[in-house]
Amino acid sequence: MIDVLYFAWVRERIGHPKDRVETSAHTVMDLVEELRTREERYEAAFADLSALRVAVDQELTEFDAPLGDAREVAFFPPMTGG
C-alpha cells in the first residue's frame, strides 16, 4: 500500500487530500496512469503533468522515478516565490 497525497488545486480537482492505494506501478508515471483511469476528476487533475511536481517519500523527483519501496507519493503545483 502507498499513500498518495494531493496539494493545492490538485486536491481541489480530486476532491480529497489523500488516497491509500494498492498498486503494481514501477514508476511514478505508472502510478499516474493507474490513477487517471479511476475517475474523470483524476484524469482532469493529471491532464497536464508539466503543471505538476512530485515527491516520493518527501524527496522531490521526476515522473520517471522508480517507486521501489516508497510509502508516500505527493503531487503538487510548482512552488512560486514572492
C-alpha positions in Angstrom: 0.0 0.0 0.0 1.1 3.5 -0.8 -0.2 6.9 0.4 -0.9 9.3 -2.4 -1.1 12.9 -1.3 -2.7 15.8 -3.2 -2.0 19.5 -2.6 -3.4 22.9 -3.7 -5.5 22.7 -6.9 -4.7 19.0 -7.4 -6.6 18.3 -4.1 -9.4 20.6 -5.2 -9.9 18.8 -8.5 -9.8 15.3 -7.0 -11.9 16.3 -4.0 -9.9 14.9 -1.1 -6.3 15.2 0.2 -5.2 11.6 0.2 -5.7 8.1 -1.2 -4.3 4.9 0.1 -3.8 2.7 -2.9 -2.6 -0.8 -3.7 -0.5 -0.5 -6.9 1.6 -2.6 -9.2 3.2 0.6 -10.6 7.0 0.6 -11.0 7.4 4.3 -11.6 5.6 7.5 -10.7 4.3 7.7 -14.2 2.9 4.2 -14.0 1.1 5.3 -10.8 -0.3 8.4 -12.6 -1.6 6.2 -15.4 -3.4 4.0 -12.9 -4.9 7.0 -11.1 -6.1 8.6 -14.4 -8.2 5.5 -15.0 -10.1 5.8 -11.7 -12.5 8.6 -12.5 -12.8 11.7 -14.6 -11.7 14.0 -11.8 -8.3 12.1 -11.6 -7.9 12.5 -15.4 -8.5 16.2 -15.0 -6.0 16.6 -12.2 -3.3 14.8 -14.2 -4.1 16.2 -17.6 -1.1 18.5 -17.7 1.9 16.9 -16.0 4.1 19.9 -16.8 2.0 21.8 -14.3 2.8 19.3 -11.5 5.7 18.4 -9.3 6.1 15.1 -7.5 7.8 13.9 -4.4 8.5 10.3 -3.4 8.9 9.8 0.4 9.3 13.6 0.7 12.1 13.8 -1.9 11.4 15.9 -5.0 11.8 13.7 -8.0 10.7 13.2 -11.7 7.8 11.3 -13.1 10.1 8.5 -14.4 11.5 7.9 -10.9 11.1 4.3 -9.7 8.7 3.7 -6.8 10.7 0.9 -5.2 9.5 0.5 -1.6 8.1 4.0 -1.5 5.5 4.6 1.2 4.3 8.0 0.0 3.9 10.0 -3.3 2.8 13.6 -3.2 1.6 15.7 -6.2 1.5 19.5 -6.1 1.9 22.5 -8.3 5.3 24.2 -8.7 6.2 26.5 -5.8 6.3 30.2 -6.6 8.2 32.8 -4.6 7.0 36.2 -3.6 
